Amino acid sequence: MFYETILEKNISIRTYSEVAIIELDLVDQVELQEVTIRDRDSELFNNNPAGKVPTLATDDGFILSETQIIVS
C-alpha cells in the first residue's frame, strides 16, 4: 500500500488504512511504501495516475484508491 506520512505538530499521524492494517493483524501481508504524492517519478503514479493516497495494489494487479474501500 502506498501512503504519505502526515505530520501535525511534528507528530506522525497514521491514516485510517494504516490503522486498519494494524488492527486486523495484516502487517505481514501488506507491504507499506511511503511516497511523496507530488513526486511524478514516484512508483505511486505507475499504480494510480491520479496520485491519490492511500493506494492499495493487490498481487493480482487490482488497484484500490479510496480509503473506505480499502478498509472494508
C-alpha positions as CSV (number, residue, x, y, z in Angstrom):
1,M,0.0,0.0,0.0
2,F,1.3,3.4,-0.9
3,Y,0.9,6.1,1.7
4,E,2.3,9.6,2.6
5,T,3.3,10.5,6.1
6,I,1.1,13.2,7.6
7,L,2.8,15.4,10.1
8,E,0.9,17.5,12.5
9,K,2.9,19.5,15.1
10,N,5.9,17.2,14.3
11,I,3.9,14.1,15.2
12,S,3.4,11.4,12.5
13,I,-0.3,10.6,12.0
14,R,-1.4,7.2,10.7
15,T,-4.1,7.1,8.1
16,Y,-7.3,5.1,8.6
17,S,-6.0,2.5,6.2
18,E,-2.7,2.0,8.1
19,V,-4.7,1.7,11.3
20,A,-7.0,-0.9,9.8
21,I,-4.0,-3.0,8.6
22,I,-2.5,-3.0,12.1
23,E,-5.8,-3.7,13.9
24,L,-6.7,-6.5,11.5
25,D,-3.2,-8.0,12.0
26,L,-2.4,-7.8,8.3
27,V,1.0,-6.2,8.7
28,D,2.8,-9.3,7.4
29,Q,0.5,-9.4,4.4
30,V,0.7,-5.8,3.3
31,E,3.8,-4.0,2.2
32,L,3.8,-0.4,3.1
33,Q,5.6,2.0,0.8
34,E,5.9,5.7,1.8
35,V,5.7,8.1,-1.2
36,T,5.7,11.8,-1.8
37,I,2.5,12.5,-3.7
38,R,4.0,15.4,-5.6
39,D,6.9,13.4,-7.0
40,R,6.0,12.4,-10.5
41,D,8.8,9.8,-10.5
42,S,7.2,8.0,-7.6
43,E,6.1,4.4,-8.2
44,L,2.7,5.6,-6.9
45,F,2.0,7.1,-10.3
46,N,2.6,3.8,-12.0
47,N,-0.2,2.3,-10.0
48,N,-2.5,5.4,-9.6
49,P,-2.1,8.1,-12.2
50,A,-4.2,10.4,-10.1
51,G,-1.5,10.2,-7.4
52,K,-4.0,9.6,-4.6
53,V,-3.0,8.0,-1.3
54,P,-3.7,5.6,0.2
55,T,-3.5,3.3,-2.8
56,L,-3.5,-0.4,-2.4
57,A,-2.1,-2.6,-5.3
58,T,-3.1,-6.2,-4.9
59,D,-0.9,-9.2,-6.0
60,D,-3.2,-9.7,-9.0
61,G,-2.8,-6.1,-10.2
62,F,-6.1,-4.7,-8.8
63,I,-5.8,-1.1,-7.6
64,L,-7.9,0.3,-4.8
65,S,-7.5,4.0,-4.1
66,E,-10.4,5.0,-1.8
67,T,-9.9,4.7,2.0
68,Q,-13.5,3.4,2.6
69,I,-13.0,0.6,0.0
70,I,-9.6,-0.3,1.4
71,V,-10.8,-0.6,5.0
72,S,-13.9,-2.5,4.0
